[in-house]
Amino acid sequence: MKFSGFPSGKLAFIRLPELIFTEIMPNIQSLEELKILLYFFWRMEKAEGTFRYLTKQDFLEDARFMAGLVETPSEVENILDKGLQQCMDDGLLLCIETELGGSIHQLYFLNSPKGRAAVDAFQRGDWKPSGDRYAPITLDLAKTTIYHLYEENIGPLTPMLAEMLKEAEDQYPQEWIEEAFQLAVASNARSWRYIEKVLKNWKERGRDDRNTWRDTEKYRRRYTQR
């Protein structure tokens, strides 16, 4: 096939990290591995949910993608398995196994802060897949919503922040975490530094005044003062 060129007018774009071109592409093992990685970014851009993943079946059911991955139909699964394994060997994707619908499935995540947080939560038993491959992961609201709370109210996760959130999740009750985020939003002090100060203060001094936190100006001054 010869590409006819990009058309005029508005085009849809997806975001790709610069590291793909500066670190990954020069060292990638095969064309199949590169195609799988780029396809993964495209699917993740269009997916919904705090944690996003693909299964092997997601690849196999995209006939157009699979046709471009391998010419011989009998080799489809072997080539896909090889490419996925190369992505894991090179640290591009992470994989977990879980039971869905009575059979074992592999769930693939990007090796990103979100992906690592999802795998870590799975290994701790804090969330499980929904059972519907096309639905986002069902989070255990008692333990794992700290990542969702941060992204919804503060901003994108980074590797360092994901570690800090994990540590806070282990130290403080979920109720405290949720209320601290509410306080940050109400006080117009949307930062992890502010939320962490609130949590530490409650742990050290008690939380007896929690019913009065809606005096947001008073609380904002308390936790933004050095």
C-alpha positions as CSV (number, residue, x, y, z in Angstrom):
1,M,0.0,0.0,0.0
2,K,1.3,3.5,-0.9
3,F,0.1,6.2,1.5
4,S,-1.6,9.1,-0.4
5,G,-0.6,11.8,2.0
6,F,-2.1,13.5,5.0
7,P,-5.3,15.3,4.0
8,S,-6.0,18.9,4.5
9,G,-8.2,20.1,7.3
10,K,-8.2,19.2,11.0
11,L,-6.5,15.9,11.9
12,A,-6.8,13.9,15.1
13,F,-3.6,13.5,17.1
14,I,-2.5,11.4,20.0
15,R,0.3,12.1,22.5
16,L,3.6,10.2,22.4
17,P,6.4,10.7,24.9
18,E,9.7,12.0,23.4
19,L,11.4,9.0,25.0
20,I,9.9,6.8,22.3
21,F,12.2,8.5,19.8
22,T,15.2,9.2,21.9
23,E,15.5,6.0,23.9
24,I,13.1,3.3,22.8
25,M,13.2,3.4,19.0
26,P,17.0,3.1,18.7
27,N,17.0,-0.1,20.8
28,I,13.7,-1.8,19.9
29,Q,14.0,-5.4,18.9
30,S,11.6,-5.8,16.0
31,L,9.1,-4.1,13.8
32,E,6.3,-6.1,15.6
33,E,7.4,-4.7,19.0
34,L,7.3,-1.1,17.6
35,K,3.8,-1.6,16.1
36,I,2.4,-3.1,19.3
37,L,3.8,-0.2,21.3
38,L,2.4,2.5,19.0
39,Y,-0.9,0.7,18.8
40,F,-1.0,0.5,22.6
41,F,-0.5,4.3,22.9
42,W,-3.3,4.9,20.4
43,R,-5.7,2.6,22.3
44,M,-4.8,4.1,25.6
45,E,-5.5,7.6,24.3
46,K,-9.1,6.6,23.4
47,A,-9.8,4.5,26.5
48,E,-11.5,5.7,29.6
49,G,-10.9,5.0,33.3
50,T,-8.2,5.8,35.8
51,F,-6.3,2.6,35.0
52,R,-6.3,1.3,31.4
53,Y,-5.2,-2.0,29.9
54,L,-5.5,-4.2,26.9
55,T,-5.9,-8.0,26.6
56,K,-4.5,-10.3,24.0
57,Q,-8.0,-10.5,22.6
58,D,-8.2,-6.8,22.1
59,F,-5.3,-7.1,19.6
60,L,-6.7,-10.2,17.9
61,E,-10.1,-8.7,17.3
62,D,-8.7,-5.7,15.5
63,A,-8.5,-7.3,12.1
64,R,-6.9,-4.3,10.4
65,F,-4.1,-4.1,12.9
66,M,-3.4,-7.8,12.9
67,A,-3.3,-7.9,9.1
68,G,-0.6,-5.3,9.2
69,L,1.3,-7.2,11.9
70,V,1.6,-10.5,10.1
71,E,0.9,-11.7,6.6
72,T,0.4,-15.4,7.4
73,P,-2.9,-16.0,9.3
74,S,-1.6,-19.2,10.9
75,E,1.2,-17.2,12.5
76,V,-1.0,-14.4,13.9
77,E,-1.0,-15.5,17.6
78,N,2.7,-16.5,17.6
79,I,3.8,-13.2,16.2
80,L,1.6,-11.3,18.6
81,D,2.8,-13.3,21.6
82,K,6.4,-12.7,20.5
83,G,5.9,-9.0,20.1
84,L,4.1,-8.7,23.5
85,Q,6.9,-10.6,25.2
86,Q,9.5,-8.4,23.6
87,C,7.6,-5.3,24.9
88,M,7.7,-6.9,28.4
89,D,11.4,-7.9,28.2
90,D,12.3,-4.4,27.2
91,G,10.3,-2.9,30.1
92,L,7.7,-1.2,27.8
93,L,4.7,-3.2,29.0
94,L,3.7,-4.8,32.3
95,C,1.5,-7.9,32.5
96,I,-0.7,-9.6,35.1
97,E,-2.8,-12.7,34.9
98,T,-6.3,-12.9,36.4
99,E,-9.4,-14.9,36.0
100,L,-12.2,-13.4,33.8
101,G,-15.3,-15.4,32.9
102,G,-13.9,-18.6,34.2
103,S,-10.7,-18.5,32.2
104,I,-7.2,-17.0,32.7
105,H,-6.4,-13.7,30.9
106,Q,-3.4,-11.5,30.6
107,L,-3.9,-7.8,31.2
108,Y,-1.2,-5.5,29.6
109,F,-0.4,-2.1,31.0
110,L,2.0,0.6,29.9
111,N,5.1,0.8,32.2
112,S,4.0,4.2,33.3
113,P,3.1,5.6,36.8
114,K,-0.5,4.6,36.2
115,G,0.4,1.2,35.0
116,R,2.7,0.5,37.8
117,A,0.1,1.8,40.3
118,A,-2.5,-0.6,38.8
119,V,-0.2,-3.6,38.9
120,D,0.8,-2.8,42.5
121,A,-2.8,-2.5,43.5
122,F,-3.7,-5.8,41.9
123,Q,-0.8,-7.6,43.7
124,R,-2.0,-6.2,47.0
125,G,-5.5,-7.4,46.2
126,D,-7.0,-3.8,46.2
127,W,-8.8,-4.0,42.9
128,K,-10.0,-6.5,40.4
129,P,-11.0,-6.3,36.7
130,S,-14.7,-5.7,36.1
131,G,-15.2,-8.9,34.0
132,D,-16.0,-6.8,30.9
133,R,-12.9,-6.4,28.8
134,Y,-14.1,-3.1,27.4
135,A,-15.0,-1.6,30.8
136,P,-12.4,0.3,32.9
137,I,-11.0,-1.6,35.9
138,T,-13.3,-1.6,38.8
139,L,-11.4,0.0,41.6
140,D,-11.7,-1.0,45.3
141,L,-13.1,2.2,46.5
142,A,-12.0,1.4,50.1
143,K,-8.3,1.5,49.1
144,T,-7.3,2.6,45.7
145,T,-9.2,5.8,44.8
146,I,-6.3,8.0,46.0
147,Y,-4.9,7.9,42.4
148,H,-8.3,8.8,41.0
149,L,-8.7,11.5,43.6
150,Y,-5.4,13.0,42.7
151,E,-5.9,13.0,39.0
152,E,-9.4,14.4,39.2
153,N,-8.6,17.2,41.7
154,I,-4.9,18.0,41.3
155,G,-3.4,16.9,38.0
156,P,-1.5,14.1,36.2
157,L,0.5,11.5,38.1
158,T,4.3,11.3,38.0
159,P,6.4,8.3,39.2
160,M,7.5,10.2,42.3
161,L,3.9,11.3,43.1
162,A,2.6,7.7,42.6
163,E,5.1,6.5,45.2
164,M,4.1,9.3,47.6
165,L,0.4,8.5,47.2
166,K,1.1,4.8,47.8
167,E,2.9,5.6,51.1
168,A,0.0,7.9,52.2
169,E,-2.5,5.2,51.3
170,D,-0.7,2.8,53.6
171,Q,-0.5,5.4,56.5
172,Y,-4.0,7.0,56.6
173,P,-7.6,5.8,56.5
174,Q,-9.4,6.2,53.2
175,E,-12.0,8.5,54.9
176,W,-9.2,10.9,56.0
177,I,-7.7,10.9,52.5
178,E,-11.0,11.7,50.8
179,E,-11.8,14.4,53.3
180,A,-8.3,16.0,52.9
181,F,-8.9,16.2,49.1
182,Q,-12.3,17.8,49.7
183,L,-10.7,20.3,52.0
184,A,-8.0,21.1,49.4
185,V,-10.6,21.7,46.8
186,A,-12.8,23.8,49.1
187,S,-9.8,25.8,50.2
188,N,-8.6,26.4,46.6
189,A,-5.3,24.8,47.7
190,R,-5.0,22.0,45.2
191,S,-1.6,20.5,45.9
192,W,-0.3,17.3,47.4
193,R,1.9,19.3,49.8
194,Y,-1.3,20.8,51.3
195,I,-3.1,17.5,51.5
196,E,-0.1,15.8,53.1
197,K,0.1,18.6,55.7
198,V,-3.6,18.1,56.6
199,L,-3.1,14.3,57.0
200,K,0.0,14.7,59.1
201,N,-1.7,17.3,61.3
202,W,-4.7,15.0,61.9
203,K,-2.4,12.1,62.7
204,E,-0.3,14.1,65.2
205,R,-3.0,16.3,66.8
206,G,-6.1,14.3,66.3
207,R,-9.1,15.0,64.1
208,D,-11.5,16.4,66.6
209,D,-12.1,19.6,64.6
210,R,-13.0,17.7,61.4
211,N,-16.6,18.9,61.6
212,T,-15.4,22.5,61.3
213,W,-13.1,22.2,58.3
214,R,-15.6,23.9,56.1
215,D,-14.3,27.2,57.5
216,T,-12.0,26.9,54.5
217,E,-10.2,30.2,54.9
218,K,-9.2,29.3,58.4
219,Y,-7.9,25.9,57.2
220,R,-6.2,27.3,54.2
221,R,-4.1,29.6,56.4
222,R,-3.3,26.8,58.8
223,Y,-1.9,24.5,56.2
224,T,-0.3,26.9,53.9
225,Q,1.7,28.7,56.6
226,R,5.3,27.6,56.9
